[in-house]
């Protein structure tokens, strides 16, 4: 049973909170959690820059003002880290994360590089015990397997702090970065596509601190130093932050600073990025912001599922229920919103990945790189906003942007039918391979625009149909025996493999909903999985293991519960799915009534298993799920006034 009035009130509250979360420019920026991992790497980078900065002939620092600024940032970061140690002696990526060996090793290195450890002996002793219990270097390598994207930078940081010998740091073939960019995916690089800056900077640090014994390799790498630095400089965005990410930028800065390159433009711009992105409390986030991603998530949540599937968002009953449309109508009809989303579209070949024009990144800042997830979200948002205006000029501009985005999206589809994150063909390492969540999102975008554009320049109907069919075949092949799908970009720290099958399964079911394929065998198994892994409090979260009994409400999260509810609500003919969805809705409504719907959980998975939470995620996911519920459970005009909530529910 669900009390419809309470449901409507909860929906109104969440939508209002989300609408009011816009910034002054009319879009959503959000706020990423502060990160112990980011803060530790930034402190290490600044400490090494300070140590190796130019001095006068008398041995004095050439720029004392800069030294004073770096000192303030270093000590501010250390103070913040001191307050974030967990009871087990380790650090997690966020203040709501479990301890992990990667972050703990980076924090330990930061304290050693600054010369502060003696003042915090007990703290570092406990950290040492935690690292030893996790297996030290062996444990770190076990965590990342054959992917060196993050294991090598961590060990480099430790080697710079003289905590591990340089022989423990794998040499990286930085000379390969000087080859044509189009060759990268054929070279079997030991790092993923987005880590080329780390390949260059860390590879050079390893080369100078422990030269290879082979004279031919030494000669080749010596010749490649300057050309690869030129590639690195070309990739660096205007902001100075590679990918707008503190860890990647910090690893580049600390590596080059350690080999006497403090005055190199890449280092100077990187330091300025770190100075500009520090927070008032002395911490750094994992990335500058997810403004584009948050904006498209918010638009799609507020417009309603019908609009996102290519319908007219003005016709949705969600927008008029109980007269609570004021804030959301103002947000969605703000003329700046469409302009801002279209301005975020990349119109030139990207220097970082070589991506063709037409895609969107997660942020509007200069360090963003076009990717499948954000391009799909932008296409869905533009389809929804297109349905809110009758102005032909705006339709024409939106259609032009969508045509370029669709072409970009279809061109990136991998040979196996799935979609990767950044680059077609980089399928050997995590975050470069195809992912079910990315594929499902791309299929939703294609489905929405096939209804709006009968003829897309450069893409014909047959090509869209082939992409759709191949994407569905990929999803069929990647469904797990228990009925679930595992995403690339979200995880759950309680899951044994730190995966989030609840998120992945819900995202695929939403795509199958939009494609009207929920009555086939694969979605039926997925629905059964979601029902089986529901917690005893009616929500979803925790390990996501089917059949597991949950007794603590804290295991459920707003984000995962909202996603599961929205997916299950679409299975209208499945009574078990509807009953589970109603239980989840009651859990969500209670969270809203208790004011706990704004509490984010660390389900975000950034590059290489870096955890984060985002302030807007619970609002966007909850607004979307509650909107679906109001739309599907809303009593129809012919209903009698005395109809009970149960009768309204039975109309689903």
C-alpha positions in Angstrom: 0.0 0.0 0.0 1.1 3.5 -0.7 -0.5 6.7 0.5 -0.9 8.7 -2.6 -1.0 12.1 -0.9 2.2 11.3 1.0 3.8 10.2 -2.3 2.8 13.5 -4.0 4.1 15.5 -1.1 7.5 13.7 -1.1 7.8 14.1 -4.9 7.0 17.8 -4.5 9.6 18.3 -1.8 12.4 16.5 -3.8 11.6 18.3 -7.1 11.6 21.6 -5.3 15.0 20.8 -3.6 16.4 19.8 -7.0 15.1 22.8 -8.8 16.4 25.2 -6.2 19.8 23.5 -6.4 20.6 25.3 -9.7 23.3 27.9 -9.6 22.9 31.5 -10.7 23.6 30.7 -14.3 20.5 28.4 -14.6 22.2 25.0 -14.6 23.3 22.5 -12.0 26.9 22.2 -10.7 26.6 20.0 -7.6 29.3 19.3 -5.1 31.7 16.4 -5.1 32.9 15.0 -1.8 36.2 16.0 -0.4 38.7 13.2 -0.9 41.6 12.0 1.3 43.2 10.4 -1.8 43.1 13.7 -3.7 44.2 15.7 -0.7 47.2 13.4 -0.1 48.4 13.5 -3.7 48.0 17.3 -3.9 50.1 17.6 -0.7 52.8 15.3 -2.0 52.9 17.2 -5.3 53.2 20.6 -3.7 55.8 19.4 -1.2 58.0 18.1 -4.0 57.6 21.3 -6.0 58.7 23.3 -2.9 61.6 21.0 -2.3 62.9 21.2 -5.9 62.1 24.8 -6.7 64.7 27.1 -8.0 67.1 28.7 -5.4 69.4 31.7 -5.7 73.2 31.4 -5.6 73.1 31.8 -1.8 70.7 28.8 -1.6 67.6 30.9 -0.8 64.2 30.2 -2.4 63.9 32.3 -5.5 60.2 32.9 -4.9 59.5 33.2 -1.1 55.9 34.3 -1.7 55.2 31.2 -3.6 56.9 29.1 -0.9 54.6 30.7 1.7 51.5 29.9 -0.3 52.5 26.3 -0.8 53.3 26.0 2.9 49.8 27.1 3.8 48.2 24.6 1.4 50.4 21.7 2.5 49.8 22.2 6.2 46.1 22.8 5.6 45.9 19.5 3.7 47.8 17.6 6.4 45.5 19.0 9.2 42.4 17.9 7.2 43.9 14.4 6.7 44.7 14.1 10.4 41.0 14.4 11.2 39.9 11.8 8.7 41.8 8.7 9.8 39.4 5.7 10.4 39.4 3.6 13.5 41.3 0.8 11.8 44.2 3.1 11.1 43.5 3.5 7.4 41.9 6.2 5.2 39.0 5.9 2.8 38.6 8.0 -0.3 35.8 10.0 1.3 34.7 10.6 4.9 32.0 8.0 4.4 34.3 5.4 2.8 35.9 2.3 4.2 39.6 2.3 4.5 41.6 1.0 1.5 45.3 0.3 0.9 45.6 2.7 -2.0 44.5 5.9 -0.1 46.3 4.9 3.1 49.6 4.5 1.2 49.2 7.9 -0.4 48.4 9.6 2.9 51.5 7.9 4.5 53.7 9.1 1.6 52.3 12.7 1.9 53.3 12.9 5.6 56.8 11.5 4.9 57.4 13.9 2.0 56.5 16.9 4.2 58.8 16.0 7.1 55.9 16.1 9.5 55.6 12.4 10.5 57.5 12.8 13.8 54.6 15.0 15.1 52.1 12.2 14.3 53.9 9.1 15.2 50.9 7.2 16.6 48.8 8.0 13.6 51.3 6.8 11.2 52.1 3.7 13.3 48.5 2.7 13.0 48.6 3.4 9.2 51.6 1.2 8.9 49.8 -1.6 10.7 46.8 -1.2 8.4 49.0 -1.3 5.3 50.9 -4.4 6.5 47.6 -6.1 7.2 46.5 -5.4 3.7 49.6 -7.0 2.2 51.6 -3.8 1.5 52.9 -3.7 -2.1 51.6 -7.1 -2.9 48.2 -6.1 -1.6 48.2 -3.0 -3.7 49.0 -4.9 -6.8 46.4 -7.5 -6.0 43.8 -4.7 -5.8 44.5 -3.5 -9.3 45.5 -6.7 -11.1 47.3 -6.2 -14.4 46.0 -2.6 -14.8 49.0 -0.3 -13.9 47.0 2.9 -14.3 46.9 3.5 -10.6 49.2 1.0 -9.0 52.3 2.5 -10.6 51.5 6.1 -9.6 50.9 5.1 -6.0 54.2 3.2 -5.9 55.9 6.2 -7.6 54.6 8.4 -4.8 55.9 5.9 -2.3 59.3 5.8 -4.0 59.6 9.6 -4.0 58.9 9.4 -0.3 61.6 6.7 0.1 59.1 4.2 1.4 59.7 1.6 -1.3 62.7 1.1 -3.6 62.5 2.3 -7.2 62.8 -1.3 -8.4 59.3 -1.9 -7.2 58.0 0.7 -9.6 57.3 -0.7 -13.1 58.9 1.3 -15.9 56.3 2.9 -18.2 57.1 3.2 -22.0 56.7 7.0 -22.1 58.4 7.0 -25.5 55.2 5.5 -27.1 53.3 8.8 -26.3 55.4 10.4 -29.0 53.9 8.1 -31.7 50.8 9.2 -33.6 47.7 9.3 -31.4 45.8 7.0 -33.7 48.2 4.2 -33.0 47.7 4.2 -29.2 44.9 1.5 -29.2 47.2 -0.9 -31.1 50.2 -0.5 -28.8 48.9 -2.6 -25.9 49.8 0.2 -23.5 49.9 -0.8 -19.8 47.6 2.1 -18.8 44.1 3.1 -19.9 43.4 5.7 -22.5 42.9 8.6 -20.1 46.2 8.0 -18.3 48.6 9.1 -21.1 49.8 12.1 -19.0 50.7 9.7 -16.2 52.4 7.4 -18.6 54.7 10.3 -19.7 55.4 12.0 -16.4 55.7 8.9 -14.2 57.6 7.0 -17.0 60.2 9.8 -17.1 60.5 9.9 -13.3 61.1 6.2 -13.2 63.6 6.5 -16.1 65.7 9.3 -14.4 65.6 7.8 -10.8 66.3 4.2 -12.0 67.6 4.1 -15.6 67.1 0.9 -17.5 70.1 -1.4 -17.8 69.6 -2.0 -21.5 71.7 0.7 -23.3 69.4 0.7 -26.4 66.3 1.3 -24.2 68.2 4.1 -22.4 69.1 5.7 -25.6 65.6 5.5 -27.1 64.0 6.9 -23.9 66.5 9.7 -23.7 65.6 10.8 -27.2 61.9 10.6 -26.4 62.1 12.9 -23.3 61.4 16.2 -25.0 59.0 14.9 -27.7 56.8 13.2 -25.0 56.9 16.3 -22.9 55.6 18.2 -25.9 52.7 15.7 -26.2 52.0 16.2 -22.5 51.9 20.0 -22.9 49.6 19.7 -25.8 47.2 17.5 -23.8 47.1 19.9 -20.8 43.9 22.0 -20.8 43.7 25.7 -20.2 42.8 25.1 -16.5 46.1 23.2 -16.0 44.2 20.2 -14.6 44.3 17.0 -16.6 40.7 15.7 -16.7 40.0 18.4 -14.1 41.2 15.7 -11.7 43.4 16.4 -8.7 45.0 12.9 -8.5 46.1 12.7 -12.1 47.3 16.3 -12.1 49.2 15.8 -8.9 51.0 12.6 -10.1 52.1 14.5 -13.2 53.4 17.5 -11.1 55.2 15.4 -8.5 56.9 13.2 -11.0 58.2 16.1 -13.2 59.2 18.2 -10.1 61.2 15.3 -8.8 63.4 15.3 -11.9 64.1 19.0 -11.8 61.3 20.2 -14.1 59.6 22.6 -11.6 59.9 25.4 -14.1 58.4 23.5 -17.0 55.1 25.0 -18.1 53.2 21.8 -17.5 54.3 21.8 -13.8 53.5 25.5 -13.4 50.0 25.2 -14.8 49.4 22.0 -12.8 50.4 23.8 -9.5 48.1 26.7 -10.4 45.3 24.2 -10.9 45.9 22.7 -7.4 46.1 26.2 -5.9 42.8 27.2 -7.6 40.9 24.0 -6.6 41.7 23.7 -2.9 38.7 24.0 -0.6 38.4 26.4 2.4 38.9 23.5 4.8 42.2 22.5 3.2 40.9 19.5 1.2 40.7 18.7 -2.5 37.8 16.9 -4.3 38.4 14.0 -6.7 37.4 16.3 -9.7 36.5 20.0 -10.1 32.8 19.3 -10.8 30.3 17.1 -12.7 28.3 20.1 -14.0 27.3 18.7 -17.4 26.4 15.3 -16.0 24.5 16.8 -13.0 22.6 19.1 -15.3 21.4 16.4 -17.7 20.5 14.1 -14.9 18.5 16.9 -13.3 16.7 17.8 -16.6 15.8 14.2 -17.3 14.6 13.7 -13.7 12.4 16.8 -13.8 11.0 16.3 -17.3 9.8 12.8 -16.5 10.4 9.6 -18.3 7.8 10.1 -21.0 9.6 13.2 -22.2 13.0 11.5 -22.0 11.7 8.8 -24.3 10.8 11.4 -27.0 7.4 12.5 -25.9 6.0 16.0 -25.1 7.2 16.8 -21.5 4.4 19.4 -21.1 1.8 16.7 -21.2 3.1 14.7 -18.3 0.8 14.7 -15.3 3.9 14.9 -13.1 4.3 18.6 -13.8 0.9 19.6 -12.7 0.2 17.4 -9.8 -1.2 19.4 -6.8 0.0 22.6 -8.4 3.7 22.2 -7.5 5.2 22.9 -10.9 6.3 26.5 -10.2 10.0 25.9 -9.3 10.5 23.1 -11.8 8.8 24.9 -14.7 11.0 28.0 -14.0 14.1 25.8 -14.1 13.2 23.8 -17.2 11.9 26.8 -19.2 14.9 29.0 -18.4 16.2 29.9 -21.9 19.8 29.7 -20.6 19.5 26.0 -20.0 19.3 24.8 -23.6 22.0 27.2 -24.6 24.3 26.0 -21.8 23.9 22.3 -22.6 24.6 22.9 -26.3 27.6 25.1 -25.4 29.1 22.2 -23.6 29.2 20.1 -26.8 32.7 19.6 -28.1 33.0 21.1 -31.6 36.7 20.3 -32.3 38.8 17.2 -32.3 39.9 16.7 -28.8 43.7 16.9 -28.2 43.5 14.4 -25.2 41.9 11.4 -26.7 41.6 12.4 -30.4 37.8 12.2 -30.1 35.9 13.6 -33.0 33.6 16.6 -32.6 30.0 16.0 -31.4 30.3 14.6 -27.9 29.8 15.9 -24.4 32.1 15.6 -21.3 31.1 15.5 -17.6 32.0 19.1 -17.0 31.9 22.4 -18.8 35.5 23.1 -17.8 38.4 22.9 -20.2 39.7 19.6 -18.8 36.6 17.6 -19.7 36.9 14.9 -22.3 33.9 13.7 -24.4 32.5 10.3 -23.3 29.6 8.0 -24.0 27.7 8.4 -20.7 27.7 12.2 -20.8 26.9 12.3 -24.5 23.9 10.0 -23.9 22.7 12.0 -21.0 22.9 15.3 -23.0 21.0 13.8 -25.9 18.2 12.6 -23.6 18.1 16.0 -21.9 17.9 17.8 -25.3 15.1 15.5 -26.4 13.2 16.3 -23.3 13.7 20.0 -23.5 12.8 20.0 -27.2 9.4 18.8 -26.2 8.9 21.8 -24.0 9.2 24.4 -26.7 7.3 25.2 -29.9 9.9 27.6 -31.3 11.2 26.3 -34.7 14.5 28.1 -34.3 15.2 26.3 -31.0 14.1 23.0 -32.5 16.5 23.5 -35.4 19.5 24.3 -33.1 18.7 21.3 -30.9 18.3 19.0 -33.9 21.7 20.1 -35.3 23.4 19.4 -31.9 21.6 16.1 -31.5 22.6 15.0 -35.1 26.3 15.6 -34.3 25.9 13.8 -31.0 24.2 10.8 -32.4 26.8 10.4 -35.1 29.6 10.7 -32.5 27.8 8.1 -30.3 27.3 5.5 -33.1 30.8 6.0 -34.4 32.2 5.0 -31.0 30.3 1.7 -30.7 32.8 -1.2 -30.2 33.1 -4.2 -32.4 31.5 -6.3 -29.7 28.3 -4.2 -29.9 28.9 -2.4 -26.6 29.9 1.1 -25.9 33.2 2.1 -24.1 33.8 5.3 -22.2 36.2 7.4 -24.3 37.8 5.5 -27.2 36.7 2.8 -29.6 38.9 -0.2 -29.5 40.6 0.2 -26.1 39.2 -3.0 -24.7 42.0 -4.6 -22.6 41.8 -2.7 -19.3 39.0 -1.5 -17.0 37.3 1.7 -17.9 38.3 1.3 -21.5 36.2 -1.8 -22.3 32.5 -1.8 -23.2 30.2 -1.5 -20.3 26.5 -2.5 -19.8 25.7 0.8 -18.1 27.2 2.8 -21.0 25.6 0.7 -23.6 22.2 1.0 -22.0 22.5 4.7 -21.8 23.5 5.0 -25.4 20.5 2.8 -26.5 18.2 5.1 -24.5 19.5 8.2 -26.3 19.2 6.5 -29.7 15.6 5.4 -28.9 14.6 8.9 -27.9 15.9 10.6 -31.0 14.7 8.0 -33.5 11.3 9.2 -32.7 12.2 12.9 -33.3 14.6 12.7 -36.3 13.6 10.6 -39.3 16.6 11.8 -41.2 19.8 12.6 -39.4 22.7 13.9 -41.5 25.4 11.3 -41.7 23.3 8.6 -40.0 20.5 6.8 -41.7 17.7 4.8 -40.1 19.4 1.5 -41.0 22.6 2.5 -39.2 20.7 3.4 -36.1 18.8 0.1 -36.2 22.1 -1.8 -36.6 23.6 0.0 -33.6 20.5 -0.7 -31.5 20.5 -4.4 -32.5 24.2 -4.9 -31.8 23.9 -3.1 -28.5 21.0 -5.4 -27.4 23.1 -8.4 -28.4 25.9 -7.1 -26.2 23.6 -6.7 -23.2 22.2 -10.2 -23.7 25.8 -11.7 -23.7 26.9 -9.7 -20.6 24.0 -10.5 -18.4 25.2 -12.5 -15.4 23.7 -15.9 -14.4 21.9 -14.3 -11.5 20.1 -11.9 -13.9 22.2 -8.8 -13.1 24.5 -6.5 -15.1 27.6 -4.8 -13.6 28.4 -1.2 -14.4 31.8 0.4 -15.0 31.3 3.7 -13.3 29.4 3.0 -10.1 30.2 0.6 -7.2 29.2 -0.4 -3.7 31.9 -0.6 -1.0 29.9 -3.5 0.7 30.0 -5.7 -2.3 32.8 -8.3 -2.2 34.2 -7.1 -5.6 33.2 -3.4 -5.0 30.7 -3.7 -7.8 27.2 -2.3 -8.0 24.9 -4.7 -9.8 21.8 -2.8 -8.5 22.9 0.3 -10.4 23.9 -1.7 -13.5 20.7 -3.8 -13.6 18.4 -0.9 -13.1 20.1 1.1 -15.9 19.7 -1.7 -18.4 16.1 -2.2 -17.4 15.4 1.5 -18.0 16.8 1.1 -21.5 14.7 -2.0 -22.1 11.7 0.0 -20.8 12.3 2.7 -23.4 12.7 0.1 -26.1 9.5 -1.6 -25.0 11.3 -4.9 -24.4 10.5 -5.7 -20.8 8.4 -8.7 -21.6 11.3 -10.8 -22.8 13.3 -13.3 -20.9 16.4 -11.2 -20.0 14.5 -8.4 -18.3 12.3 -10.9 -16.4 15.5 -12.5 -14.9 16.8 -9.0 -14.1 13.6 -8.0 -12.4 13.7 -11.2 -10.3 17.3 -10.3 -9.3 16.3 -6.8 -8.1 13.4 -8.3 -6.1 15.7 -11.0 -4.6 18.4 -8.5 -3.4 16.0 -6.1 -1.7 16.8 -5.3 1.9 14.5 -6.1 4.8 13.6 -2.4 5.3 12.2 -2.3 1.8 15.1 -0.4 0.2 18.1 -1.4 -1.8 21.8 -1.0 -1.1 24.6 -2.9 0.7 26.2 -5.7 -1.1 23.5 -6.2 -3.7 23.8 -10.0 -3.2 20.6 -11.8 -4.0 18.9 -13.5 -1.1 20.9 -11.7 1.6 18.8 -10.6 4.6 19.3 -7.0 5.7 18.2 -5.8 9.1 19.7 -2.3 9.3 18.0 0.5 7.4 21.4 2.2 7.0 22.3 -0.5 4.4 19.8 1.0 2.0 20.6 4.1 0.1 18.4 6.7 -1.6 20.3 6.4 -4.9 20.1 2.6 -5.2 16.6 2.4 -3.9 15.4 5.1 -6.3 17.0 3.4 -9.3 15.6 0.0 -8.4 12.1 1.4 -7.8 12.0 3.2 -11.2 13.1 0.1 -13.0 10.5 -2.1 -11.3 7.7 0.3 -11.7 8.1 -0.1 -15.5 7.2 -3.8 -15.2 3.5 -3.1 -15.0 2.4 -6.7 -15.6 4.6 -8.2 -12.9 2.8 -8.1 -9.6 5.9 -9.1 -7.6 7.8 -6.2 -9.2 5.0 -3.8 -8.3 4.8 -4.9 -4.7 8.6 -4.5 -4.3 8.4 -1.1 -6.0 5.7 0.0 -3.5 7.8 -1.1 -0.6 10.7 0.9 -2.0 8.5 3.9 -2.5 7.4 3.8 1.1 11.1 3.7 2.1 11.8 6.7 -0.1 8.8 8.6 1.2 9.9 8.1 4.8 13.4 9.3 4.0 11.9 12.5 2.5 9.6 13.0 5.5 12.6 12.6 7.8 14.7 15.0 5.8 17.2 12.3 5.0 16.7 12.3 1.2 19.6 14.7 0.8 22.2 12.4 2.3 24.5 11.1 -0.4 26.2 7.7 -0.3 29.7 6.9 -1.7 28.4 4.9 -4.7 30.4 6.8 -7.3 33.3 5.0 -8.9 35.8 7.4 -10.4 38.9 6.3 -12.4 40.7 3.2 -11.1 38.4 2.5 -8.1 38.4 6.0 -6.6 35.3 6.5 -4.6 33.2 9.6 -4.4 29.7 10.8 -3.5 27.9 13.7 -5.1 25.4 16.0 -3.3 22.9 16.0 -6.1 22.7 12.2 -6.8 20.1 11.4 -4.2 17.9 14.3 -5.4 18.1 13.5 -9.1 17.6 9.7 -8.7 14.8 10.2 -6.1 13.0 12.9 -8.3 13.0 10.5 -11.2 11.7 7.5 -9.3 9.0 9.5 -7.4 8.0 11.1 -10.7 7.5 7.8 -12.3 5.4 6.6 -9.3 3.2 9.7 -9.4 2.7 9.3 -13.2 1.8 5.6 -12.9 -0.3 5.7 -9.8 -2.1 9.0 -10.4 -5.9 8.4 -10.3 -7.4 8.8 -13.7 -10.1 11.5 -14.3 -12.8 8.8 -14.4 -11.9 7.6 -10.9 -14.3 8.2 -8.1 -13.3 10.6 -5.3 -13.6 7.9 -2.7 -11.2 5.6 -4.4 -8.6 4.3 -2.0 -4.8 4.4 -2.4 -4.9 0.6 -3.0 -7.3 1.2 -5.9 -4.9 3.8 -7.3 -2.1 1.3 -7.0 -4.1 -1.4 -8.8 -4.3 0.8 -11.8 -0.6 0.3 -12.5 
